[in-house]
Amino acid sequence: MLFANKTASDKRAALRAGLASGTLLQAPGAYAPLVAMEIEAQGFDAVYVSGAVLAADLGLPDIGLTTLSEVAQRAHQIARVTDLPAIVDLDTGFGEPMNAARSIRMMEDQGIAGCHIEDQVNPKRCGHLDNKTVVDTAEMVRRVRAAAEARRDPDFTLIARSDARAVEGLDKAIDRMKAYVDAGADMIFPEALEGPAEFEAVRKAVAAPLLANMTEFGKSPLFAKAELETLGYNLAIYPVTLMRLAMHAVGEGLSELHAKGTQAGLLERMQHRRDLYRLLRYEDYNTFDRGIFDFEV
């Protein structure tokens, strides 16, 4: 129907070109297809599908409880409604290196432009929590190599995430990142860096595009776009921002409805029906339908 006009190949090529452009791409987290449509309408560069947000939406903590099929289904639902590239969180790859390879194939089949796999031990935990555990470098290299070799589309962007900064320190984490690039990663995601100097050190050491995680209430500063561009980063994700905004509004709205027995005082804080219909392109669907159903039975 009236979803994305660009093919998956087009979107993958656009992501590659954007990462090489010298400007920072911004990818807010979309927890639903409708949110992805609004992200595109607002003029962003990409959409991000967070594993933590998907787990939370299913009522689960971010400890590796979601399945590949659940992630693939949500990722496809989001990717199909937007012309923006969709980047997906694949946690630890859902198993052994062979599972990571299958996960990449499935993401390609779902129209995804890129994804990241991390070096935590499964069950994993949120990257900005303490007491994480990482696999040894050789194990993660096998994951990355298997994922890289599984790709059929050379424009599919494989991102290797390292959580080792909090476990082994920055220097050893950088050594890991270099090994992941050598194994076939197109981009590096250094998780939970703790200040500008660390972001700069990774940029100087790693010869690949870099992803900055601008999640709230975590260990990393919330840099502005211009600051990340100055630091030389290529992509910023905002994984939980929109869900946090939405759930805060949901909580406040429910509280008032429960206390007052009516939502009448909340109308000014709601998306109007006309704006929802505009985003959903109701009129375009009507035009499309009239152009097909033009006969009598």
PEHU-V313319 format. One line per field, one symbol per residue. phi: phi as a letter, one per 30 degrees, with the letter a starting at -180 (. if undefined). psi: psi as a letter, one per 20 degrees, with the letter a starting at -180 (. if undefined). A space follows every 50 residues. Layout:
phi = ???
psi = ???
//
This chain:
phi = .ccdcddededddddedddcdicddcbddccaeeddddedddjdcacbcd ddddddddibddbiddceddddddddedddcbdddccbdchcjikdeddd ddddeddeddidcaabbccddcddbedccdidbcddedddededdddddd dccdddcccccccdedccjdddddededdddddkddaccddidcledded ddddcccaebccccddicdcdcddeddddddidcbccbdceddddddddd dddddddddciacedcedccddedddddddiedddddddddcdbbcc
psi = bmcqhqrhgghghhgghhhjiiqpqpnqpoiqghhhhhgghikrhrqpop hgggghhjkqrmkkhqrghggggggghghijqiqpppqojcjjkbrhhhh ghggghhghjkqhrrqprkqppparpijqrkrpqrrghghhggggggghi phoiipopppppjigigirgghgggggghhghijphqpnoqlqjrhhggh ggghhpmqqqppolqqkbhqqnqrghghghikqhppqmhighhggghghg ggghggghhijqjhiihijqpqghhghghilghhhgggghignkrq.
//
